[in-house]
């Protein structure tokens, strides 16, 4: 059985956006009313849900230090958004929790293990940030000439997707980074780390292998 081709899904959405940018929809086959609306939104969601490539994930020093002191016992890279974080630290660790897009903490607490099942949701305290903003990736994808030979399109598509890098950081660091304009970011992750991250006081601790 042939596997579902993720590149072809992305190309279909790119084509829909390019064909009719004012109303980007994926049309159904002739004779069938099965149009998918919001192709631009769907393309963005697909890019956000791409598995991050090996060596393309890092963690900030502040997030790494907090994670170690919480004694979770598993790598931070194994966690995402709503996943519960079961902490095991016996010494109090001060944690700031955020809800939604609030710029200030919703709660602050000195956490320590008291009973089995103590946890908080990953996204309350930590954040997975796209170093090269998704908006830049989408812009480059929408500029692809998909009329070229398939192998050439695949190669160019792959080069754009290879620019996707993420940083695991604290929510507090993310709020500081939000004060640094993302619209002028480079599409080179290393340049972003040396400029925008430095301005926000974010240092990288380590990269995944």
C-alpha positions, 0 to 999 in steps of 0.5 A: 500500500502506497504511503500518504505523501506529505509533500504532495499534501503541502503542494496541493495546499500551496497550489490552492493558495496560489490559484485563488489567493483571495479565496484559497480553497481546495476543490473537490474532483469534477462532479463532487461538491467537496471543497475544503475551505481555508487552504492558507490556514490548513497550510499553516497548520500542516507546517506547525505539525511537521515533525521537527528534524533531528538536530533542529531542536534546542533548549534554553539555559533557563528552561533546561535548568528549571527542568532539571530542578523539577526532576521530571526524569525524562528529556524535555524534548519528549514533551509538548503543549498539553502533556502533563509534567509530573515533577519529582523534586523534594526541594521547592522550585519556583514556577510561573504558570501562564494561561493563553497569551497573557503577558503576566503569570496567571499563578506563581508557586513553589512546587515540590513533590508531595504526592503521586500525581502532582503535575502541571501542563507543559504549555503552562510553564514552557513554550516551543518557539519556532526560531524562524517564524512560521510566517517566513516559512509560509511566505517562502512556500507560497513563492515556490514555482510548483510548475517545475519538474517534481524532483526540483520542486521537492528539492526546493520544498525540502530546503525551505522546510529544513529552515524549521528549528524550534527552541524549548524555553520558559513561557516567561522567556517567550513573553520577553521574546515577543517584545522583539519584532518577529517581522524582521527576523532572518530565515537563518536560525543561527542568525536569529539566535545570535541577534533576536534571542540575544536581545531577549536574554535567551541563551541556548543550553543544548541541541538534541542529537 
